[in-house]
Structure formats: structure tokens, C-alpha cells
């Protein structure tokens, strides 16, 4: 009855003039920008520009997909971990990554999309995940390198995201960063053990570092001048620091850690620049970067096939859970 009354009322309400609509939109835009400027978090029920919403959906969903797909290269080593202690630690880490995906999918849903839409977009190639996970984990040392370098790079980026302008994303990042810090320490601990071990173990650690160093630098994305989203994301304070600033910070943090391990970073141009107060480092192979981003990574087809198979094999669980929820709701209503 109320819906019918409201529709009748609206049908008798004069359409606002075009100028009135423009004025209202301008007021909403000014209010939104005022919140951004005053460091007030944007919440799901707040008005936001469509472009801001779309940017967040793209970014948070890609982050969620990366957490879920990122379980694969490390999960591959759970049954082959060298000790029970390492196996328990790796199992806990992979479980954490699954939880991070859940937090981030939930944050994305607050923007008006559904998890099923996000997963379908990934499976159909309309959304991406971090290309770092398209590289293989060939030895146990790769698990250490991923924890140290990949999770270390993620922390540098994600600490900045704890101050992002969208409230649900920022709050999710606070917990994720705490758990990623554990992952980074776990990986570095593996590298310490290998670096202090036999000659073969040390060589294994160096080989993993050689293979994961440059892909880890690529995780921060292209140069800011080549990034399609940097300007708007920075203006809206979705992004607090540029790709190049974050990459530089990661290099500055990681070089002393490598020196402590006694391992060599595979960059002949790497050196301290006293004038800048930062390390200079060589140029990334951008041809490889774009090739892998566009799906040419060595494990891309394998990762997507595994993800699709897991989703399909879990269909009965989702259907059973939905049926159970409906039955519980019907029982509660009947009571």
C-alpha cells in the first residue's frame, strides 16, 4: 500500500528542471569534495561520484582477487614444507590470505555490486589480479622470497591504504596489514635459515631472490606518468602516495635486509645516492611488465584454470548454505 501511495505521489510531483538537477548535483559534488579535503571517511550511504565508485570497485576487487589467487603458488608447498613447524606456519598464512579476500569482497559489496558479479568478471577476464602470482614457485626458497619481498612490497602499499578515503576499505586494510606483517617476518625467517645453512641452501636462497626481485618491484605498477588512474585516485585520496614513491620506499627498506642476509640483489645499478638520501636502482623491464599484466605470465592459464575449477567444485557448498539459510529464515518466521 505504501509503495502504491508513494508512486502515485511521485507521479503527481512535477519533474525538477534541468537547472535544479544541475544545482543539486553540484551541491552533492561540493559536499563530497569537502569530506575528502577534511579527511572525513566516505561511507557506503554517502553520495559519491560514479567515477569514484567505479575506481574503488576496480581497485578493491582486484585486491580481493589477488588475495584468493595468491593462495595457489604458496598452497602448492604446504604438503612439501621441510618441517611440521614450517607446514603449520604456511597453512596459517594461506588461510589468512583467504580471509583477506573475504574482507575485501565484503568491502566491495558495500559499493553496490555483488560477489558473484566480481567473481564472474574475474573468470571472464574483465577483472585482473596482481600479476606477481603468475610466476612459479620452483623451490622452498621461493616461499621465503614471496613472504619477504612480495608481502613486504604489499605492506608498503597497504599501509598507505589504511588512510584511504573510503571507510570500509581503510578499516579492512588495518587488520590485513597486521597479518601481512606476520607473513613478511615468516618469509624473512625462511630466508635467514637458508642463508645461514649449507652452500646449497644459500644458493637456493640467492636463486629465489634473483627471480623474485624484479617482479616485486613491478608490483607497484607503471611509472606515474604511464598510470591511467593515478591522478584521479590521488585527488580523491584513494591513493596517498604515487607508484614511484612507494617503489622507492620498498627499495630503501629492503636493501639493508638483503645485506643482513649476505645475499646480492640482482641489480648492477643499485647504489646509495647521498644527495637524494635514497638508493638508485636500475630500470624495470617494462616489456615484461606489460606482457605479464596482459595475461602472458608463465602461470596465468594455470592460475585461472585452478580458480575456475575451485569455484565450480564449491558450487554445491554455496547452494547448500543458501538453502539452509532460507530454511532457517522460514523457521524463524513461522515461530
C-alpha positions in Angstrom: 0.0 0.0 0.0 2.8 2.4 0.9 4.6 1.7 -2.3 1.5 2.4 -4.4 0.9 5.6 -2.4 4.5 6.7 -3.0 4.4 6.0 -6.7 1.1 8.0 -7.1 2.6 10.8 -5.1 5.7 10.8 -7.2 3.7 10.7 -10.5 1.9 13.9 -9.4 5.1 15.6 -8.5 6.4 18.0 -11.2 9.7 17.0 -12.7 12.6 19.2 -11.4 14.0 21.5 -14.0 17.3 20.7 -15.6 18.9 23.7 -13.9 17.6 22.4 -10.5 19.1 19.0 -11.1 22.5 20.5 -12.1 22.5 22.7 -9.0 21.7 19.7 -6.7 24.4 17.6 -8.4 26.9 20.4 -7.9 26.0 20.7 -4.2 26.5 17.0 -3.8 29.8 17.1 -5.5 31.0 20.0 -3.3 29.9 18.1 -0.2 31.8 15.1 -1.3 35.0 17.0 -2.0 34.7 18.8 1.3 34.7 15.5 3.1 37.7 14.4 1.1 39.5 17.6 1.9 38.7 17.4 5.6 39.9 13.8 5.9 36.3 12.6 6.7 35.8 9.0 5.5 33.4 8.4 2.7 30.9 5.7 3.9 28.6 3.4 1.8 25.5 5.5 2.3 27.2 8.8 1.4 26.8 10.3 -2.1 29.8 9.7 -4.3 30.6 10.3 -8.0 30.1 7.4 -10.2 33.8 7.5 -11.3 34.9 7.3 -7.6 32.6 4.3 -7.1 33.9 2.5 -10.2 37.5 3.2 -9.4 37.0 1.7 -5.9 35.2 -1.4 -7.3 38.0 -2.0 -9.7 40.8 -1.5 -7.2 39.3 -3.3 -4.2 38.0 -6.2 -6.3 41.5 -6.6 -7.9 43.0 -6.6 -4.5 40.4 -9.3 -3.4 41.1 -11.4 -6.4 44.8 -11.2 -5.8 44.5 -12.5 -2.2 42.5 -15.5 -3.4 44.6 -16.4 -6.5 47.7 -15.7 -4.4 46.9 -18.7 -2.3 47.9 -21.0 -5.2 51.7 -20.6 -5.5 52.2 -21.0 -1.8 49.5 -23.6 -1.3 51.5 -25.7 -3.7 54.2 -26.1 -1.0 52.0 -26.9 2.1 52.5 -30.7 1.6 56.2 -30.3 0.8 57.2 -27.9 3.6 60.5 -29.2 5.1 59.3 -29.4 8.7 56.0 -29.6 10.6 56.6 -26.1 12.0 57.0 -24.7 8.5 54.0 -26.5 7.3 51.8 -25.1 10.1 53.1 -21.6 9.5 52.4 -21.8 5.8 49.0 -23.3 6.3 48.1 -20.4 8.6 49.4 -17.9 6.1 47.3 -19.3 3.2 44.3 -19.3 5.4 44.9 -15.6 6.2 45.0 -14.8 2.5 41.6 -16.4 2.1 40.3 -14.3 4.9 41.8 -11.1 3.4 39.9 -11.9 0.2 36.7 -12.2 2.2 37.2 -8.8 3.9 37.9 -7.2 0.6 35.0 -8.8 -1.3 32.7 -7.6 1.5 34.1 -4.1 1.3 33.5 -4.1 -2.5 29.9 -5.2 -1.9 29.2 -2.0 0.0 29.6 -0.2 -3.3 26.6 -1.8 -4.8 28.0 -4.8 -6.6 27.8 -8.5 -5.7 30.4 -11.1 -5.0 29.0 -13.2 -7.8 29.4 -10.3 -10.3 33.0 -9.8 -9.2 34.0 -13.5 -9.5 32.3 -13.8 -12.9 34.2 -10.7 -14.1 37.5 -12.3 -13.0 36.7 -15.6 -14.7 35.7 -13.9 -17.9 38.9 -11.8 -18.0 37.1 -8.5 -17.3 38.9 -8.0 -14.0 42.5 -8.7 -13.1 44.6 -9.9 -10.1 48.2 -9.0 -9.3 50.5 -10.3 -12.0 53.1 -11.3 -9.4 51.1 -14.5 -8.9 51.7 -15.6 -12.5 55.3 -16.6 -11.6 56.0 -20.2 -10.5 57.3 -21.3 -7.1 60.1 -23.6 -8.0 61.8 -24.3 -4.7 61.1 -23.9 -0.9 63.2 -20.7 -1.0 60.5 -19.2 -3.3 58.1 -19.3 -0.3 60.7 -17.4 1.7 61.2 -14.9 -1.1 57.4 -14.4 -1.5 57.0 -13.7 2.2 60.0 -11.4 2.4 59.6 -9.5 -1.0 56.1 -9.9 -2.2 54.4 -9.4 1.2 57.0 -6.8 2.0 56.0 -4.8 -1.1 52.3 -5.4 -0.3 52.8 -3.9 3.2 54.5 -0.8 1.9 51.5 -0.2 -0.4 48.8 -1.3 2.0 50.0 0.8 5.0 49.3 3.8 2.8 45.8 2.4 2.0 45.0 2.3 5.8 44.4 6.1 5.2 42.4 5.7 2.0 39.3 7.9 1.8 36.7 5.1 1.6 35.9 3.9 5.1 35.2 0.2 4.6 38.4 -0.3 2.6 40.6 1.6 5.1 39.2 -0.4 8.0 39.8 -3.7 6.2 43.4 -2.7 5.5 44.2 -2.1 9.2 43.6 -5.8 10.0 45.1 -7.0 6.8 48.4 -5.1 7.4 48.8 -6.6 10.8 48.5 -10.1 9.4 50.8 -9.3 6.4 53.5 -8.1 8.8 53.5 -11.7 10.2 53.7 -13.1 6.7 56.7 -10.9 5.9 58.5 -11.9 9.1 57.8 -15.6 8.3 59.2 -15.3 4.8 62.3 -13.4 6.0 62.8 -16.0 8.7 62.9 -18.7 6.0 65.5 -16.7 4.1 67.6 -16.3 7.2 67.6 -20.0 7.8 68.6 -20.8 4.2 71.3 -18.0 4.1 72.9 -19.4 7.2 72.6 -23.0 6.0 74.6 -25.2 3.6 76.1 -23.9 0.4 73.3 -25.5 -1.5 70.7 -23.8 0.7 72.4 -20.5 0.4 72.5 -20.9 -3.4 68.8 -21.7 -3.4 68.0 -18.5 -1.4 70.1 -16.4 -3.9 68.4 -18.0 -6.9 64.9 -17.2 -5.4 66.0 -13.7 -4.8 67.2 -13.3 -8.3 63.9 -14.5 -9.7 61.5 -12.5 -7.4 63.3 -9.2 -7.0 62.2 -7.5 -10.3 58.6 -8.9 -10.2 58.4 -7.5 -6.7 59.3 -4.0 -8.0 56.7 -4.4 -10.7 54.0 -4.9 -8.1 53.8 -1.1 -7.6 52.6 -0.6 -11.1 53.9 1.5 -14.0 55.6 4.9 -13.7 53.1 7.5 -12.6 53.3 9.2 -16.0 52.0 5.9 -17.5 49.3 5.2 -15.0 45.7 5.9 -16.1 44.4 6.1 -12.6 47.0 7.9 -10.5 45.7 11.5 -11.0 42.1 10.9 -10.1 42.9 8.3 -7.3 45.3 10.8 -5.7 42.8 13.7 -6.0 40.1 11.6 -4.2 42.7 10.4 -1.7 42.0 6.8 -2.6 45.8 6.7 -3.1 48.1 8.6 -0.8 51.4 8.0 -2.5 52.5 7.5 -6.1 53.7 4.3 -7.6 57.2 5.5 -7.8 57.3 6.9 -4.3 56.1 3.5 -2.9 58.6 1.6 -5.0 61.4 3.8 -3.8 60.4 3.2 -0.2 60.4 -0.5 -0.7 63.9 -0.5 -2.2 65.2 1.7 0.7 63.7 -0.7 3.2 64.8 -4.0 1.5 68.4 -3.3 0.6 69.7 -3.4 4.2 67.7 -6.5 4.8 69.4 -8.2 1.9 72.8 -7.0 3.2 72.0 -8.6 6.6 71.3 -11.9 4.8 74.5 -11.6 2.9 72.7 -12.1 -0.4 73.1 -9.9 -3.5 70.2 -8.1 -5.1 70.4 -8.7 -8.9 70.8 -5.1 -9.9 74.2 -3.8 -11.0 72.9 -0.2 -10.9 71.9 -0.4 -7.3 73.8 2.1 -5.1 73.2 4.6 -2.4 72.7 8.2 -3.5 73.8 10.5 -0.7 72.4 13.6 -2.5 68.9 12.1 -2.7 69.0 10.2 0.5 67.7 7.1 -1.3 69.0 4.1 -3.3 69.3 4.5 -7.0 68.3 1.3 -8.9 68.1 0.0 -12.4 65.2 0.3 -14.9 62.5 -2.3 -14.8 61.9 -4.4 -17.9 58.6 -2.8 -18.8 58.1 -5.1 -21.8 57.9 -8.0 -19.4 55.7 -6.0 -17.0 53.1 -5.3 -19.7 53.3 -8.8 -21.2 52.5 -10.3 -17.8 49.8 -7.8 -16.9 48.1 -8.6 -20.2 48.0 -12.3 -19.4 51.3 -13.5 -20.7 52.8 -14.7 -17.4 54.1 -18.2 -17.3 51.4 -19.5 -14.9 48.4 -17.3 -15.9 46.5 -20.0 -17.7 47.2 -22.5 -14.8 46.1 -20.0 -12.1 42.8 -19.2 -13.9 42.0 -22.8 -14.6 42.6 -23.7 -11.0 40.5 -20.8 -9.8 37.6 -21.6 -12.1 37.7 -25.3 -11.1 37.7 -24.5 -7.4 34.7 -22.2 -7.9 32.8 -24.8 -9.8 33.7 -27.6 -7.4 32.5 -25.5 -4.5 29.1 -24.7 -6.1 27.3 -27.4 -4.0 28.6 -25.9 -0.8 27.2 -22.4 -1.7 23.9 -23.9 -2.8 23.6 -25.9 0.4 24.5 -22.9 2.5 21.9 -20.8 0.7 19.2 -23.5 1.1 20.0 -23.8 4.8 19.8 -20.0 5.3 16.4 -20.0 3.6 15.1 -22.8 5.8 16.4 -21.1 8.9 14.6 -17.9 7.9 11.4 -19.7 7.2 11.5 -21.4 10.6 12.1 -18.1 12.3 9.2 -16.5 10.6 6.9 -19.5 11.4 7.9 -19.2 15.1 
